[in-house]
């Protein structure tokens, strides 16, 4: 059976804007506690502009303790995703690109963390999550 969207609008972890150094976003309540294990988040990283020779990786972190302890749920790069800190790190984004990857829906609080490197980097990007529920597990 196909997955159906549960939320009418994505959750924004980072609004579009330029960054020149690595940052950690504010925590965002996702209310996924009611849906844990019943679906997944589709994470979308949209990089619209770069200058210099930037590299960008996005880490999605989740917390079951309202931000007290954070776990890496996914690391997103140009060629895909690493989940739960397992496996090899994806290649960093170096130019304008949109990457969409599934992310486990297991924490009621989420945030993003950017890892920006390279020479005189500037990267304009956004990070959103859209929840999809598996109707077989509703």
Contact map, one row per residue, 1 for C-alpha under 8 A:
111000000000000000000000000000000000000000000000000000000000000000000000000000000000000000000000000000000000000000000000000000000000011100
111100000000000000000000000000000000000000000000000000000000000000000000000000000000000000000000000000000000000000000000000000000000011000
111110000000000000000000000000000000000000000000000000000000000000000000000000000000000000000000000000000000000000000000000000000001111000
011111000000000000000000000000000000000000000000000000000000000000000000000000000000000000000000000000000000000000000000000000000001111000
001111110000000000000000000000000000000000000000000000000000000000000000000000000000000000000000000000000000000000000000000000000111100000
000111110000000000000000000000000000000000000000000000000000000000000000000000000000000000000000000000000000000000000000000000000011100000
000011111100000000000000000000000000000000000000000000000000000000000000000000000000000000000000000000000000000000000000000000000111000000
000011111100000000000000000000000000000000000000000000000000000000000000000000000000000000000000000000000000000000000000000000000000000000
000000111110000000000000000000000000000000000000000000000000000000000000000000000000000000000000000000000000000000000000000000000100000000
000000111111000000000000000000000000000000000000000000000000000000000000000000000000000000000000000000000000000000000000000000011110000000
000000001111100000000000000001000000000000000000000000000000000000000000000000000000000000000000000000000000000000000000000000011100000000
000000000111111000000000000000000000000000000000000000000000000000000000000000000000000000000000000000000000000000000000000001111000000000
000000000011111000000000110100000000000000000000000000000000000000000000000000000000000000000000000000000000011100000000000001111000000000
000000000001111100000000100000000000000000000000000000000000000000000000000000000000000000000000000000000000000100000000000011110000000000
000000000001111110000000000000000000000000000000000000000000000000000000000000000000000000000000000000000000000000000000000011100000000000
000000000000011111000000000000000000000000000000000000000000000000000000000000000000000000000000000000000000000000000000000111100000000000
000000000000001111100000000000000000000000000000000000000000000000000000000000000000000000000000000000000000000000000000000111000000000000
000000000000000111110000000000000000000000000000000000000000000000000000000000000000000000000000000000000000000000000000011110000000000000
000000000000000011111100000000000000000000000000000000000000000000000000000000000000000000000000000000000000000000000000011100000000000000
000000000000000001111100000000000000000000000000000000000000000000000000000000000000000000000000000000000000000000010001111000000000000000
000000000000000000111110000000000000000000000000000000000000000000000000000000000000000000000000000000000000000000111000110000000000000000
000000000000000000111111000000000000000000000000000000000000000000000000000000000000000000000000000000000000000011111000000000000000000000
000000000000000000001111100000000000000000000000000000000000000000000000000000000000000000000000000000000000000011100000000000000000000000
000000000000000000000111110000000000000000000000000000000000000000000000000000000000000000000000000000000000001111000000000000000000000000
000000000000110000000011111000000000000000000000000000000000000000000000000000000000000000000000000000000000001110000000000000000000000000
000000000000100000000001111100000000000000000000000000000000000000000000000000000000000000000000000000000000001100000000000000000000000000
000000000000000000000000111110000000000000000000000000000000000000100000000000000000000000000000000000000000111000000000000000000000000000
000000000000100000000000011111000000000000000000000000000000000000000000000000000000000000000000000000000000111000000000000000000000000000
000000000000000000000000001111100000000000000000000000000000000000000000000000000000000000000000000000000001110000000000000000000000000000
000000000010000000000000000111111000000000000000000000000000000000000000000000000000000000000000000000000011110000000000000000000000000000
000000000000000000000000000011111110000000000000000000000000000000000000000000000000000000000000000000000001100000000000000000000000000000
000000000000000000000000000001111111000000000000000000000000000000000000000000000000000000000000000000001111000000000000000000000000000000
000000000000000000000000000001111111000000000000000000000000000000000000000000000000000000000000000000000111000000000000000000000000000000
000000000000000000000000000000111111000000000000000000000000000000000000000000000000000000000000000000000000000000000000000000000000000000
000000000000000000000000000000111111111000000000000000000000000000000000000000000000000000000000000000001000000000000000000000000000100000
000000000000000000000000000000011111111000000000000000000000000000000000000000000000000000000000000000001110000000000000000000000000000000
000000000000000000000000000000000011111100000000000000000000000000000000000000000000000000000000000000011100000000000000000000000000000000
000000000000000000000000000000000011111100000000000000000000000000000000000000000000000000000000000000001000000000000000000000000000110011
000000000000000000000000000000000011111110000000000000000000000000000000000000000000000000000000000000011000000000000000000000000011110010
000000000000000000000000000000000000111111000000000000000000000000000000000000000000000000000000000001111000000000000000000000000011100000
000000000000000000000000000000000000001111100000000000000000000000000000000000000000000000000000000001111000000000000000000000001111000000
000000000000000000000000000000000000000111110000000000000000000000000000000000000000000000000000000111100000000000000000000000001111000000
000000000000000000000000000000000000000011111000000000000000000000000000000000000000000000000000000111100000000000000000000000111100000000
000000000000000000000000000000000000000001111100000000000000000000000000000000000000000000000000011110000000000000000000000001111000000000
000000000000000000000000000000000000000000111110000000000100000000000000000000000000000000000000011100000000000000000000000011110000000000
000000000000000000000000000000000000000000011111000000000000000000000000000000000000000000000001111000000000000000000000000011100000000000
000000000000000000000000000000000000000000001111110000000000000000000000000000000000000000000011110000000000000000000000001111000000000000
000000000000000000000000000000000000000000000111110000000000000000000000000000000000000000000011100000000000000000000000001110000000000000
000000000000000000000000000000000000000000000011111000000000000000000000000000000000000000000011000000000000000000000000001110000000000000
000000000000000000000000000000000000000000000011111111000000000000000000000000000000000000000111000000000000000000000000111100000000000000
000000000000000000000000000000000000000000000000111111000000000000000000000000000000000000000000000000000000000000000001111000000000000000
000000000000000000000000000000000000000000000000011111000000000000000000000000000000000000000000000000000000000000000111110000000000000000
000000000000000000000000000000000000000000000000011111100000000000000000000000000000000000000100000000000000000000000111100000000000000000
000000000000000000000000000000000000000000000000011111110000000000000000000000000000000000001110000000000000000000011111111000000000000000
000000000000000000000000000000000000000000000000000011111000000000000000000000000000000000011100000000000000000000111100100000000000000000
000000000000000000000000000000000000000000000000000001111100000000000000000010000000000000011100000000000000000001111000001000000000000000
000000000000000000000000000000000000000000000000000000111110000000000000001110000000000000111000000000000000000001110000000000000000000000
000000000000000000000000000000000000000000001000000000011111000000000000001110000000000000000000000000000000000111100000000000000000000000
000000000000000000000000000000000000000000000000000000001111100000000001111100000000000000000000000000000000000111100000000000000000000000
000000000000000000000000000000000000000000000000000000000111110000000001111100000000000000000000000000000000011110000000000000000000000000
000000000000000000000000000000000000000000000000000000000011111000000111110000000000000000000000000000000000011110000000000000000000000000
000000000000000000000000000000000000000000000000000000000001111100100111100000000000000000000000000000000111111000000000000000000000000000
000000000000000000000000000000000000000000000000000000000000111111111110000000000000000000000000000000000011110000000000000000000000000000
000000000000000000000000000000000000000000000000000000000000011111101000000000000000000000000000000000000011100000000000000000000000000000
000000000000000000000000000000000000000000000000000000000000001111111000000000000000000000000000000000000000000000000000000000000000000000
000000000000000000000000000000000000000000000000000000000000001111111000000000000000000000000000000000000001100000000000000000000000000000
000000000000000000000000001000000000000000000000000000000000011111111100000000000000000000000000000000000000100000000000000000000000000000
000000000000000000000000000000000000000000000000000000000000001011111100000000000000000000000000000000000000000000000000000000000000000000
000000000000000000000000000000000000000000000000000000000000001111111110000000000000000000000000000000000000000000000000000000000000000000
000000000000000000000000000000000000000000000000000000000000111000111111000000000000000000000000000000000000000000000000000000000000000000
000000000000000000000000000000000000000000000000000000000000111000001111100000000001000000000000000000000000000000000000000000000000000000
000000000000000000000000000000000000000000000000000000000011110000000111111000000011100000000000000000000000000000000000000000000000000000
000000000000000000000000000000000000000000000000000000000011110000000011111000000011100000000000000000110000000000000000000000000000000000
000000000000000000000000000000000000000000000000000000000011100000000001111100001111100000000000000000100000000000000000000000000000000000
000000000000000000000000000000000000000000000000000000001111000000000001111110001110100011000000000000000000000000000000000000000000000000
000000000000000000000000000000000000000000000000000000001111000000000000011111011100000001000000001010000000000000000000000000000000000000
000000000000000000000000000000000000000000000000000000011100000000000000001111111000000001111000001000000000000000000000000000000000000000
000000000000000000000000000000000000000000000000000000000000000000000000000111110000000001111100101000000000000000000000000000000000000000
000000000000000000000000000000000000000000000000000000000000000000000000000011111000000001110000000000000000000000000000000000000000000000
000000000000000000000000000000000000000000000000000000000000000000000000000111111100000001100000001010000000000000000000000000000000000000
000000000000000000000000000000000000000000000000000000000000000000000000011110111110000011000000000010000000000000000000000000000000000000
000000000000000000000000000000000000000000000000000000000000000000000000011100011111111111000000000000000000000000000000000000000000000000
000000000000000000000000000000000000000000000000000000000000000000000001111000001111111000000000000000100000000000000000000000000000000000
000000000000000000000000000000000000000000000000000000000000000000000011110000000111110000000000000000000000000000000000000000000000000000
000000000000000000000000000000000000000000000000000000000000000000000001111000000111111000000000000000000000000000000000000000000000000000
000000000000000000000000000000000000000000000000000000000000000000000000000000000111111100000000000000000000000000000000000000000000000000
000000000000000000000000000000000000000000000000000000000000000000000000000000000110111110000000000000000000000000000000000000000000000000
000000000000000000000000000000000000000000000000000000000000000000000000000000000100011111000000000000000000000000000000000000000000000000
000000000000000000000000000000000000000000000000000000000000000000000000001000001100001111100000000000000000000000000000000000000000000000
000000000000000000000000000000000000000000000000000000000000000000000000001111111100000111110000000000000000000000000000000000000000000000
000000000000000000000000000000000000000000000000000000001000000000000000000011110000000011111000000000000000000000000000000000000000000000
000000000000000000000000000000000000000000000000000000111000000000000000000011100000000001111100000000000000000000000000000000000000000000
000000000000000000000000000000000000000000000000000001111000000000000000000011000000000000111111100000000000000000000000000000000000000000
000000000000000000000000000000000000000000000000010011110000000000000000000001000000000000011111000000000000000000000000000000000000000000
000000000000000000000000000000000000000000000011110001000000000000000000000000000000000000001111100000000000000000000000000000000000000000
000000000000000000000000000000000000000000000111110000000000000000000000000000000000000000001111110000000000000000000000000000000000000000
000000000000000000000000000000000000000000000111000000000000000000000000000001000000000000001011111000000000000000000000000000000000000000
000000000000000000000000000000000000000000011110000000000000000000000000000000000000000000000001111100000000000000000000000000000000000000
000000000000000000000000000000000000000000011100000000000000000000000000000111010000000000000000111110000000000000000000000000000000000000
000000000000000000000000000000000000000001111000000000000000000000000000000000000000000000000000011111000000000000000000000000000000000000
000000000000000000000000000000000000000001110000000000000000000000000000000100011000000000000000001111100000000000000000000000000000000000
000000000000000000000000000000000000000111100000000000000000000000000000000000000000000000000000000111110000000000000000000000000000000000
000000000000000000000000000000000000000111100000000000000000000000000000110000000010000000000000000011111000000000000000000000000000000000
000000000000000000000000000000000000101110000000000000000000000000000000100000000000000000000000000001111100000000000000000000000000000000
000000000000000000000000000000010011111110000000000000000000000000000000000000000000000000000000000000111110000000000000000000000000000000
000000000000000000000000000000011001100000000000000000000000010000000000000000000000000000000000000000011111000000000000000000000000000000
000000000000000000000000000001011001000000000000000000000000011100000000000000000000000000000000000000001111110000000000000000000000000000
000000000000000000000000000011111000000000000000000000000000011101000000000000000000000000000000000000000111110000000000000000000000000000
000000000000000000000000001111100000000000000000000000000000011101100000000000000000000000000000000000000011111000000000000000000000000000
000000000000100000000000001111000000000000000000000000000001111000000000000000000000000000000000000000000011111100000000000000000000000000
000000000000100000000001111100000000000000000000000000000001110000000000000000000000000000000000000000000000111110000000000000000000000000
000000000000110000000001110000000000000000000000000000000111100000000000000000000000000000000000000000000000011111000000000000100000000000
000000000000000000000111100000000000000000000000000000000111100000000000000000000000000000000000000000000000001111100000000000000000000000
000000000000000000000111000000000000000000000000000000011110000000000000000000000000000000000000000000000000000111110000000000000000000000
000000000000000000001110000000000000000000000000000000111110000000000000000000000000000000000000000000000000000011111000000000000000000000
000000000000000000011100000000000000000000000000000001111000000000000000000000000000000000000000000000000000000001111100100000000000000000
000000000000000000001100000000000000000000000000000001110000000000000000000000000000000000000000000000000000000000111110100000000000000000
000000000000000000000000000000000000000000000000000111100000000000000000000000000000000000000000000000000000000000011111100000000000000000
000000000000000000000000000000000000000000000000000111000000000000000000000000000000000000000000000000000000000000001111100000000000000000
000000000000000000010000000000000000000000000000001111000000000000000000000000000000000000000000000000000000000000000111110000000000000000
000000000000000000011000000000000000000000000000011111100000000000000000000000000000000000000000000000000000000000011111111000000000000000
000000000000000001111000000000000000000000000000011101000000000000000000000000000000000000000000000000000000000000000001111100000000000000
000000000000000001110000000000000000000000000011111001010000000000000000000000000000000000000000000000000000000000000000111110000000000000
000000000000000111100000000000000000000000000011110000000000000000000000000000000000000000000000000000000000000000000000011111000000000000
000000000000011111000000000000000000000000001111100000000000000000000000000000000000000000000000000000000000000000000000001111100000000000
000000000001111110000000000000000000000000011110000000000000000000000000000000000000000000000000000000000000000000000000000111110000000000
000000000001111100000000000000000000000000111100000000000000000000000000000000000000000000000000000000000000000100000000000011111000000000
000000000111110000000000000000000000000000111000000000000000000000000000000000000000000000000000000000000000000000000000000001111100000000
000000000111100000000000000000000000000011110000000000000000000000000000000000000000000000000000000000000000000000000000000000111110000000
000010101110000000000000000000000000000011100000000000000000000000000000000000000000000000000000000000000000000000000000000000011111000000
000011100100000000000000000000000000001111000000000000000000000000000000000000000000000000000000000000000000000000000000000000001111100000
001111100000000000000000000000000000001111000000000000000000000000000000000000000000000000000000000000000000000000000000000000000111110000
001111000000000000000000000000000010011100000000000000000000000000000000000000000000000000000000000000000000000000000000000000000011111011
111100000000000000000000000000000000011000000000000000000000000000000000000000000000000000000000000000000000000000000000000000000001111111
111100000000000000000000000000000000000000000000000000000000000000000000000000000000000000000000000000000000000000000000000000000000111111
100000000000000000000000000000000000000000000000000000000000000000000000000000000000000000000000000000000000000000000000000000000000011111
000000000000000000000000000000000000011000000000000000000000000000000000000000000000000000000000000000000000000000000000000000000000111111
000000000000000000000000000000000000010000000000000000000000000000000000000000000000000000000000000000000000000000000000000000000000111111
